[in-house]
Amino acid sequence: MAKCSALLFFVVFFQFLLISSETEFEKIQTFIVGVQNDLKPSAFSDAEQWYKSTLRSLSSYPQSSQTEKTQEFLHVYRTVFHGFSVKLTPEQAQELKNRREILAVLPDRLRQLHITRSPRFLGLSSINPSELLTESDSGSNVVIGIFDTGIWPERRSFHDEGLGPIPATWKGECIEGDNFTKANCNKKIIGARYFTAGYEAHTGGIKDTEDIKSARDREGHGTHTTSTAAGRAVSNASLFGYAHGVAVGVAPKARIAVYKICWKHGCMDSDILAAFDKAVEDGVNIISISVGGGAEPYNVDPISIGSFGAMEKGILVSASAGNEGPSKMTVTNVAPWITTVGASTIDRKFPADLVLEDGRVINGASVYSGHSLSEKTYFPIIYAGKASSNSSSGGRRAGSFMAATCMANSLDKELVRGKIVVCDRGGTTRVSKGEVVMKAGGVAVVVANVAPIGEGLVADSHLIPGLAITESAGHTVRDYINSNPNPRAKIIFRGTVIGVKPAPVVASFSSRGPNIDSVYVLKPDVIAPGVNILATWPDGLSPTELAIDMRRTEFNMASGTSMSCPHVSGVAALLKGAHQDWSPAMVRSALMTTAYTQDLDGNPLLDERSYNLATIYDMGAGHVNPEKAVDPGLVYDLTANDYVNFLCASNFTSRDVRQIARRPVSCGKKQSEPGNFNYPAISVAFEASEPLDSIVVSRTVTHVSDNAATYDVSVTNPKGVIVTVTPSKMDFKMKGEKQSYMVKIAAEKLSVSPGNSVAEVGKIIWSDERHQVVSPVVVVWRQGY
């Protein structure tokens, strides 16, 4: 029983996106310390000397061999954050927190990664270059900083043939390390850094058997996301024949700067913040980060803090929304200055069928490429939950769960030998279930979705014949097995199918809103392709990442908002290349106001979980449309001061805001309403228990087209709401001209049960003869406890 309980704890532990860094065997842990640098005494020549003196002055700072190490800074932050990270005892951290010059002492935490045809699906073809690719020269003067697990630089996707000189604004370096030299950089990979101090402090060091201490990728994730955003075109790409074609990134000429922040067991906040500091100093234009944890207040979230400093320097930060869907209020990376990206499907699938002996066909998905079972022979099929081994005993329920999810050593070999085994999804990785079945003597694996995953399918390259089936199909198969004394089935693999409908749909795993931190900021902002994405993969790493898997491939399939984020990073690079004077807010505005909410057949976008209509909290403003975004007509701009004013209006204290903005801020009693924040989407909230009145908000748009234009407004009212826009017409005479309008939102009274809320959605569209500038309008009725 103890063995089983320990294993269950291990599995649950590693499912968390945020893990505390305090250990049982020592009190010392890592903290990120924010400092008010303007309070530095003149006696110190630089901030770092002052920081050291501050640490030594702590009364709780004993002079012992153990704590002498705590004087060594892990990182000193100078650009996006002022302060340092260091190892301290909780008592030392508390004493430091009480000092006047210290703004914040934040525990360092471990985060996790949010783990072709998609550019063409976005309308970006290298064969017939689009207007956006032409105008931006495929992003050739734009630098994308990829925060991830590193890169495998020798892959063909990263060659520099035909690229011009490195942009003159670039100040970064190619840092050498294990199996990585300056020769691994070129005019494509123009910078490479790696950050280990926080991770090594947390784990005790980097093991050679697990990681490579350099910018070289050993996990695959970073190479995949980098080539998705900016890989060069490679012909005859495929995963063992699946998805065959030309593999190319969204911005194929964009320059790549690699910032390796993630290692075998995750990514430490202190290292992430150090990467932001260096990337801004180096001169990147876009930062792509497919990493996250649970949403937390902006002033204590290092990704939020680092992103604010990047935004101030004109750098757009694109971040993954998370893979905790379809549950509501799970979206992460929600700071209003971050472009938050959810995931969608494309019009390509990899069908595989489980054919029951009674003739029913269960549709699934797979990219299995080995020897197939005979399509003429039916094999016995068993549900893993009914095949528990004695070795997994630890209580009946625990043993049944472990067997049902096909965890290691959980299956009875006598019961599964020679059979197709149905495993429930969860508990362990999908591909490892096939390994467990294979070791137990099974001939094939079926991975069935369970609640709340629903009908979304991800194709895997299983070790043995295997496929994924939906939640409803799982019920059908289990019922068939339970009701039949001799259940039998066969599996048929059908290769690659293009032109699948409906497409796109919102991926079932994509994290959903509403934004837990602010009702006034719609998150995610947009969705982009993130399901079954083919991209470059490192040498020496199998497609399943299982030690037993000896297969090797230049390209691999992966799914997650980790894959959708670099799509938007690449699109942002193209937009920045075409419009070098655009701010990060203008780029995001163009993405949001031109996004579409209908599929390729003109029907409303659906949610893959149930194939019901997707909501505003599933897809944000909609699916990115790069060709429309390059010429949006009007944009909603924001400055650093606008964000500061929004934070003050959202009841952040002056001290809270300073933790983010690194400068003195006075949040006075008189603040504008947070609903006036110049976001492309309009979100307001009514308290259902109070007498309802109208809410009036304002927006300011900037004309970014070359010619004069007249825009007229049209409104689709949310249910139970009347929206009035004044003025109803705007005339623009020149590029860069700004005009403002007012939106009056009058809502009917609505009964809402305590602790709940109801949201209705409409939209405002400003149109001229060429453009449609769409802003969602979200009205929320909420009732406190």
N, C-alpha and C positions, 0 to 999 in steps of 0.2 A: 504493500500500500504506500509506504514511504517513497519507494522508487517512482511510482506512478504520479504521486502528488508533486514530487520535485520536477518531473518532466512536464506536467501540466503547467506548473508555475513558470518554467523556462519558456514555454511556447507563448503564454499570455504576456509575459514580460517583454518579449521582443516584438509584440504587436503594437506596443505603445509607440506614438510618434515623439513623445517627450519623456526622457528618462532622467531621473535625478542623478547627479554625479557624486553624492555622498556615499561612502562605502561603510561597511560594518567594521572593518578592521582598522580604520584610522579616521580621525576627525577632520584632518586637513582636506580641504577641497578647493576647487578653483572658483574665483569670483571675477566678474567684470566690474571695474570701478570707474564711475564717471566723475570728473573733476571740473570745477569752475576755474578754468585757466587764468581768468582775469584777476583772480585773487593771489596769484603767484608773487611772493615777495621778491623785490628787486635783487636781493642777495644771491639768488639763483640765476645762473646764466641761461638755463633752459628748463623746460617743464619736467624732463626726465629726472634731473638732479633733485628737483623739488619733490617729485613722487617718491624717490628713494628715501629722502630725509623724512617725509611724512610717515612712511612705513617704520623706519627705525625709531621714531618718536612714540610709537604705540607702547603704552605701559604693559600691555599684555603680550608683548613681543619678546619672549625669552631668548637668550643667547645660547642656543643648543645646536648640536649638529643636525637635528631634524629640521628645526625651523630656520636655520641659515639658508636653506634652499628656497624658503618662501620669499627671500629678498630678490630672487631672480624673476624678473618680469617674464611672463609668457609672451605677451605682446604689449607694445606701447602704441596707442592710437593717436594720430595727429591730424587727421583730415575729416572723416565723416563723424568722428567721435573724439572727445578729449578725455584721456584717461589711460588705463592700463588693465591687464588681466594678470592675476597673481594667485598663488596658493596660500590660503589662510585657514586658521581655525575659525569656527563660528564666533568665538569670543573676540578674536581680532577683527573679524568682519563687522561685528556689532559696534566695537569701539570706533572703527574707521567711519562707519555710517553716521556716527554722532558728531563728526567734525564738520565745521562750518563750510569748508571748501569742497566737501564731498557731496555730489548731487545724488548718487545712487550707488548701491552695492548689489549687483545682480548675480545670483548663482549661475555658473556656467552649466549649460545643459546640452544633452546629446539629442540631435534631431536625425530624422531619417529621410532618405530619398523618396520621392513620389514616383516610385516606379510602377525608288519608290515613286508610290503613286500620289502621295498626299500633296506635293507642290502642284501637280497638274490638276488635282481636284480643286485646289484653291485658285485655279486659273492662271498658274505661272508655269509656262512651258518654255524650256530652253531651246526646243526645236523651232517654235514660232514665238519669239520673244514678245512678251506683252508690253503694254505702255509703261507699266511700273518697272519691269526689268530694264527696259531701254532708258527711261528717265534717270534711274538710279545707277546705271551701269552695273546692275546686279549687286549693288552694295560695295563697290570696290574701294571706296574711300571711308568706309564705316568699319569700326572695330567692335566686335561683339566679345564681351568678357563672359566666359562660361564658368560658372561656379559649380563644380561637380567632382567626379572621381578621377579626372585627368583625361589623357588622350593617348591613343596609339598612333604616333605621328607618321609611321611608315605607310599607313593605308593610303590607297590611291585617292581617296576622297579629299586628301589634304595636300595634294601637290600644288606647286605654285607656278606652273607653266602658264605663260600669257598674262601674268599679273604685273602691274606696274610697280613702281617704287613703294615702299612702306610709307604710309601717310606721315607727313613732316611733323604733325602734332604728337606722334607717338613717343613716349618717354619710358616705356617699360623695358623689361629685361627677359632674357631666356636663362633661367636659373638651372644650373646643372644639379644632378643627383644620381641616385642609383639607376643605371641603365638609361640615362638621359643626359645628352650633351647639348652644347649650343648648336651642333650640327643638325639636331632634330628640329630646330626652328628654321623657318624660311620666310618667303614673302607672303605665305598663307598663314602659317602659325607664327605670329610675330612676337609672342610673349608666352612665358610659362613660369608659373610660380607654384609652390606647394606650402601648405600650412599644417604643421604637426603639433605645435607646442601644447595647445589645449587638449588635443586627442591623446597625446602621450601622457599628459598629467592625469587624465581620466583613466586610461587603460594600463598605465605602467610602462608603455613603450610600444613600438611598432614591431611586429614579428615578421621576419623575412618570409616565413611560410604563408603569411596572409596578405601582406602588402608590399609595395615597392615604394621606398622613401624618395620619391621624386614626382614629377608631373606625369609620369607614365601611368596609364590606366590598367588596373588589374581586375576591376569589377565589371567593366563593359558599359556601365550607365553613361559615363562622361563621353566616351567615344561616340555612343549612339546619339546622345542629345546634340553634341557638337556638329556631327555630320547632318543631322536633321535641320539645324539652323543654317549651316553655311558650307555643307559639303560640296565639292566639285562633282561634275557629272561623271558617272562611271557606267559604262555599258555592260550588258549581260550580268546585271546584278540579280541575285535571288538568294533565298534560303533553301538550299537543296532542291531547287527547281520551282519553289513557290514564289509568287510575286515577281516573276521574271520581267526584266526591263531595264531602263536606265534609272539608276539611283542618283538623285541630286538633291542638295539642300535648297531651302527657300531662297537664301541669298548667296548664290554660289561663288561670288567674288569677294564677299565680305571677309575681312581679316579676323583671325581668331586669336584671342588671348586666353590662355588656360590658367585657371585658378583652382588648384586641387584642394578642396576643403573637406572631402568625404573619404572615409577609409572603410575598412572591413565592417566595422560595427556602427558606423554613423558619422555625424558631422557635429563638431562642437561649436557652440555659439561664439566662443572667444576667437576661434579660427575663422569663422564666417565674417565676423566684424573686422578682423585683420585683413581679409581679402577685399572687403569693401574699401578699406582705407587705401590699400595699394592700387586697386583698380582705378579709383578716382585719380590718384597721383599719376598713374601710368597714362591716362588719357583715353580710356574706352568710351564708346558712344552709347552702347547698349549693354546691360547686364542681364544675363539669363540664369535664373536660379530655380532648379526643380527640387527644392528642399523645403521642409516645413515641419511644423508642430501644431499643437492646438492654438486657436486664436487667443491672444492675450492683449492687454492694453498696449497701445503703441509705444508708450514711454518705457516699458520694460521688455520690449521685444527687440533683440539686436538686429534682426533682419529689417524690421521697421525703421530702426534708428539709422542703420547703415544706408538704407534706401533713401531716406530723407536727405542725407548728406550728398548722395549721388544725384538726386533730383536737383538740388541746388546748383550743381555744376552742369546741368543740362543733360544728364544721363537718364535714359528711360530704363526702369527696372521691370522686367517681365518675370512673373513668378507663378508656379503651379498652384492650383486651388486646393489640391489634396485628393486622396483616393478613398475618402470615407463615405462616399455616396452609396446608396441613394438617400441616406438619412439626412434630415434637414438640419440646418444650423451647424454644418460641419466644415464649411469653407474656411481656409486658412490664408495667411498672407493678405490680410484685408485692409492694410493701411491705405488711405485714399490716394497716396502718391505712388502706389504700386499698381501695375497693370496685372490683374489677377485672372488666370486663364483656366477655364474648365475644359473638359474633353468631349469630343464627338467622334462618331464613326465616319468612314468614307464609303464610297460605292464599290468597295472590293471586299469579298469574303472568301473564306476557305472552308467550304462545306464538307461535312462528313456525316454519314448516316449510320445510326444504330437501327438495324432492321430486326424486329422481334419475329419469332417464328410464327406468330399468329397473323403476320402480314403487315402490322403497323410499322410505319417508318418514323423514327425519331430523328429530327434534324439537329445536327450539332456542328462543331467547328474543330478543325485540327490542321496542323502542318507537319504531321508525322511523315517521315520519309524513308523508313526502313522497310523490311520485308513485311508485306501485309498478310493478314489472315486470308484464307481462301474465301472468296466471295460466294462460293457455292455451298460452303459448310457452315452449319449453325453450331455454335459452341455453348456449353452450359454457362449460365450467367448467375451471379450471386451478389447480394447486397453486402458490402463489407461490414455493416453493423451487425450482421448475423454470423460473422466469421471471426469473432474475437479469439485470440490465442490465450493460453493460460499465462504466458509471460507478461501479458498486459494487465493482469488482475490487480486491482487497487480499489476495489469496490465495483459493483456491477455497472453503475452509471458511468464511472470514469473509463472502465474498460470498453464499454460499448461506444462511448464517444471517440476514444482513441482509434478503435477499429473502424468506426463509421467514416472517420476522416483519414483513414489509412496512414496513421503515424507509424514511425519506425517500430518494428518488432511487434506490431499489434495484431497481425493476421495469423490465423491457424493455417499452416501449410497444407494440411490434409483436406481442409475445406475449400481452399481456393485453387489448388493445383489443377491446371488445365482449363481454367474458367476465365470468363470475362468478369472483372470485378468492378462494381459500382461504388465509388467513393464520394462522400459528401465533401463539398468545398469547405475550406477553413481548417484551422489548426496548424497547417503546414503548407508549403508551396504546392502549387498544382502539379508541377513536373516531378516533385519528389514522391508523390503518390504512386506514379508509374514505377519508380524505382522500388518502392516497398512491395507493390504487387508482383513485380518481376522477381524479386528475391524470395517471395513466398511461393513462386511457381505459377502465378497467374499468367494468362496469355495476352491479356489486353486490359486496359483501364478505361473507365468512363467516369469523368469528373462532373458531378451534378451540382448545379447552383442550389443554394439554400437561402431562406429568408434572411435579410431583405434584398438579396442581390437581384432576384427577379430574372428577366429574360435576356440580359446582356451576355454575350459570349466573347471569350478571348481564346484565340487559337494558340496552341502550344506545340513545341517540337518534342513530343514524348519519346522516351527511350524505347518503349514497346508500343504496339498499336494502341492508340488512345484518342479520345475526343472529349470535348466539353459539351454538356447539354444544359438546357435552361432549368429554372426552378420548377416550372409546371411539368416539363418533360421528366424531371427527376421523380415527381410524384407518380407519373404514369408508369415509369419503369419499375419503381419499387412496388406499386400495386400489382403489376404484372408478375413480378417475382413472387410476391406473397400469395397470390391467388392461383399459382400454377405449380403442380408437383414436379414438373421437369422443365423449368424455364430455359429457353435457348435463344440465342441472337447471333447476328453477324455484323461486321463493320465494313462500310464501303467509303473510301476516300475519293473525293471528287475534284481535287486540285484547286486551282484559282479561278474565281468567277468575278468578272468586272461588270459594272452597270447594275449593281444590286439596288433595289428599291425597298423601302424608302431610304433616302440618304440626303443629308446627314441626319442622325438622331443623336440625342444627348446620351453619352455613355453612362451605363448604370452605376459605375464606380465613381464617377465624377462628383466631388464634394459639392454640396448645395448650400444656398443661402437659406434664410436671410442672414445678413452680416450681424454677428452677435455683438460686435463692438459699437455699431452705429446704424440706426434705422435710416439715416439720411444718405448713406453711401451704399449703392447697389453693388453686391458681390455675388458671384464672379462678375467681372466686367464683360467678358466675351467667352465663347467656346471656340475650339480649333481641333483639328484632327489629333486623336490620341489613342486610337484602337488599332492594333495589329499593324504598327508602323515598321517598315523595313528601313534599316539604316546600318551604318558601318559598325563592325564589332572587332575587338582586339584579337590579335593572334595569340594562340596558346590558351584560349578560354572557350569552353564548350558553349553551345547555345542555351543549355539548361543551367549552366554554372554548377552542375553536380560533379563531384570528384570522379564518379564512376563513368561519366560520359566522356569518351575519347574522341568524339567528333569535333571538327574544327570548321569554321566558316568565316568568310570575310564580311558577311551581312547577317543580321539577326532581326527577328521580329520582337517588338516590345509594345506594351500598352500601359497607359497611365497618364495623368496630367503632367507627369515628367516629360511625356512625348508631345503634348499639346503646347506646353510652354515654349519650347524652342521654335515651334512653327511661328508663334506670334513674335518671338525675338527676331526671327529672320524677316518677317514682314515689317517689323518696326525698323530694322536696318535698311530695308529698301525704301521705306518712307523717309527715313532720315537722309538717305543718299539723294533722294529726289528733292527734298526740302530741308536743306541744311540749317535753315534759320528757325525751324519749328522746335518748340519746347517739348519736353516729355508729355505734358498735358495735352498739347495740340495733337501729338501723334496718337495718344490714347483716344482723344475725342474723335479723330478721323476713323479709328477702328470701330468705335462704339456707334456713332451716328450713321455709319454706312452698313452696319452688320445686318444680316438677313435673318428672319424668323420663319421662313418657309423653306421646305425642302426643294429638291430639284424639279419636282412635279408641281410645285406651287401650293402644296398643302402645308398646314402649320407643322412646325417641328414637333417630333414626338420624343418621349422619354423611353429609353431602351428598357428600363425596368419593367414596364407594363405595356408599353406602346400606347399609352394614353398621351394626351397633349402635354408637352413640356410647359413648365411655368417660368415666370421671370426669374425665380430663384434657382432654377435648374440651369438656365442658359445665359443669364445676364441680359445684355442688350441684344444678343444673338450671335450668330456664327460669323467669323471674320470674312470679309470680302475685299481682298487686297486691291483689286482693280478699281473698285469704287473708292477705297480709302485714299488713293493717291490724289484724288480730286474731289474732296468732300464738300466744297462750296463754302461752308461756314464751320468754324471750330469753337469750342469752349476752352479758353486758356485759363491757367492757374499759375500763380507765382508762389514762392516760398512764404511770403507774407499772407497770402490767401489761406494757405494750409494752417499757418499759425493762428490766424483769426478763427478758423473753423475749430481748431482744438480748444481755444478759449471759449468759444460759443458752446462747445460740447462739454463744458464743466471740467476740463482739465485745469489744474492749478498752474500758476506761473512757473513753479518749480518743475512740475511734470513736463511742461512744454520746453523748458530749458534743457531737460535731459535729451530731448530730441533735436532741438534747434541749435544747441551749443552757444547760445547768447542770451543775455538778459531779456526777459519778456514780461510785460505787465498785462495780465488779464484783468482789466477793470470790471466794475459792476455793469457797465453798459456794453453789451456785446450784441452783434447782429445775430439774427436767428440762424441756427445751423442749416435750415432749409434753404438759405440764400447762397450756400456754398455752390460755386459755379461748376458743378459736375454735369456731365452730359445727360445723365439721368436725373429725374426729379422724384424725390421720395419724401413724403411727409407722413406725420402720424397724428391721429386724433385720439384723445383719451375718451373712451366710450362712456365712462362714468360722469363726465363733465358735460355741461351744455355745449352743444356743437356750434361753432361759428366757422366762418371761412378762414382759410390760411392763404396769405399772399406771399409769394416768393419771387425773386428776380433772377434773371440770367443775362449774361453778356456774351455776344458772339462776335467773332472776328472773321471778316471777309478775306478768304485766301485765294480766290480766283483772280485771274489777270484782268478780266473785263468787268464793267459795271453790271449790276444785276438788281432785280426787284424780287423779293421773296414774299410770298403770301403764306399765311398759316392755316392749317386745318387741324382739327382736334378729334380724337376718338376718346370719348369720356369713359373713365372707369365706371363699373356698375355702381349706382347709388351716388354718383358724383357729377357735378357740373364744373367744367374747367373753362375759364375765360382768359384769353390771352390779349394783352394790350401792349403795343398796337398790333393790329392784325396784318400789317404790311410794313416791310422795311426796304428802303432803297439804299443801295451801296454804290458809291461812285468810284472808289479806288481800292486797290488791294491793301490790306492791313487796317482798313476802317473798322471801328468797333461800334456796335449799337446794342442797347439793352431793351429787354421787354419784361413785363410783369405777368405773373400767372396767378389768377385767383382760383382757389380750389374750395368749392362748397360741397360738403358731404352731408348725406342724410344720417340721422341717428340710427345706430345699429346695435343690436343686443349682442354682447360678447361675454362669455363666461369668464370668471376670474382666472387670471394667469394665462389667458389665451389672447390671440389676436387674429384678425381677418384682414387679408390684403386683396385689393382689386387693382387691375392694371389697365391703363389706357396709353395714349401717346400723343405727342405734339409733333407735327411735321411742317417744317419750313421748306417751301418749294419755289424754285424758279423754273425756267424752261429746261434746265439741264440736271439740276440736283434735287435730291430729297434728303433733308437733314432731320433724322428721326431721334426724338428723345422719349424714352419710356417715362410714363408717369405712374408712380406706385403710391397708392393711398392705403394706409394701415389704420385700422381701428384696434386699439388695445385696451385691455382691462387688467389693472394690477390686482394683486391678492388683497 
